[in-house]
Amino acid sequence: MSWEAAKFILELVALAGAFLAWFYAWQAARAKASRADVDRLRDEHGNRLTSHGERITRVEGRLEAMPTREDINKLHGRVTALGESVGKVASDVSAIGATVAAINRQVGLLTEHHMHGSGK
């Protein structure tokens, strides 16, 4: 192979390489978003992002106001104690009811005794 043929082949390879590099750069530039595209997307989605931020802030505020596990446990203890107290009051009321029934029975017997005349 002569020097001229080798030189021609090398120039052809260099030209093909330059063309491939230019084509790759052109494709990469087409794939990039322009400043106008970025601004358009920011305008389109900016309001949605602001809305989501406000909603997240509201949800976080509600979460902060919610009772903690410790608060729930304290409340559970208080409700349990209240239930026990109500049980004791119910027992006392039942005992008072039984006492009132016994007194009522005795009063009835005394009334019957006085009305039928054994106290003449």
C-alpha positions in Angstrom: 0.0 0.0 0.0 1.4 3.3 -0.9 1.8 6.3 1.3 -0.8 8.3 -0.7 -3.4 5.5 -0.3 -2.8 5.4 3.5 -3.0 9.1 3.7 -6.3 9.1 1.9 -7.8 6.4 4.1 -6.6 8.3 7.3 -8.2 11.6 6.0 -11.4 9.7 5.2 -11.5 8.2 8.7 -10.8 11.6 10.3 -13.6 13.2 8.2 -16.0 10.4 9.2 -15.0 10.9 12.9 -15.5 14.6 12.6 -18.9 14.0 11.1 -19.9 11.6 13.8 -18.8 14.0 16.5 -20.8 16.8 14.9 -23.9 14.6 14.6 -23.6 13.5 18.3 -23.3 17.1 19.4 -26.3 18.1 17.3 -28.4 15.3 18.7 -27.4 16.1 22.3 -28.2 19.8 21.8 -31.7 18.9 20.5 -32.3 16.7 23.5 -31.6 19.5 26.0 -34.4 21.7 27.3 -34.2 25.3 26.4 -34.6 28.1 29.0 -38.1 28.8 27.6 -39.1 25.1 28.2 -37.8 25.2 31.8 -39.7 28.5 32.5 -42.9 27.1 30.9 -42.8 24.0 33.0 -42.0 26.1 36.1 -45.1 28.3 35.4 -47.3 25.3 34.7 -46.3 23.3 37.8 -45.3 26.1 40.2 -48.9 26.7 41.4 -49.4 22.9 42.0 -46.2 22.8 44.0 -47.3 25.8 46.1 -50.7 24.2 46.7 -49.0 21.0 47.8 -46.7 22.9 50.1 -49.7 24.6 51.7 -51.5 21.3 52.1 -48.4 19.6 53.7 -48.1 22.6 56.1 -51.8 22.1 57.2 -51.3 18.4 57.6 -48.2 18.9 59.7 -50.1 21.4 61.9 -52.8 18.9 62.5 -50.3 16.2 63.3 -48.6 18.4 65.8 -52.0 19.0 67.5 -52.8 15.3 67.8 -52.3 13.6 71.1 -49.1 11.6 71.6 -49.0 7.9 72.6 -48.3 9.1 76.2 -51.4 11.3 76.1 -53.5 8.4 74.9 -52.1 6.1 77.6 -52.9 8.7 80.3 -56.4 9.1 78.9 -56.9 5.3 78.9 -55.8 5.2 82.6 -58.3 7.9 83.5 -61.1 6.3 81.6 -60.3 2.9 83.3 -60.3 4.6 86.7 -63.6 6.3 85.9 -65.1 3.0 84.9 -64.1 1.5 88.2 -65.6 4.4 90.1 -68.9 4.1 88.2 -68.9 0.4 89.1 -68.5 1.2 92.8 -71.3 3.9 92.6 -73.5 1.3 90.9 -72.8 -1.2 93.7 -73.6 1.5 96.3 -76.8 2.5 94.6 -77.8 -1.2 94.4 -77.2 -1.6 98.2 -79.2 1.6 98.9 -82.0 0.2 96.7 -82.0 -3.0 98.8 -82.0 -1.0 102.0 -85.0 1.1 100.8 -86.8 -2.1 99.8 -86.3 -3.5 103.3 -87.4 -0.3 105.0 -90.5 -0.2 102.7 -91.3 -3.8 103.6 -91.0 -3.0 107.4 -93.2 0.2 107.0 -95.8 -1.9 105.1 -95.8 -4.5 107.9 -96.2 -1.7 110.6 -99.0 -0.1 108.5 -100.8 -3.4 108.1 -100.4 -4.1 111.8 -101.9 -0.8 112.8 -104.7 -0.9 110.3 -106.0 -4.4 111.2 -106.1 -3.7 114.8 -103.7 -5.6 116.9 -102.8 -2.5 118.7 -106.2 -1.9 120.5 
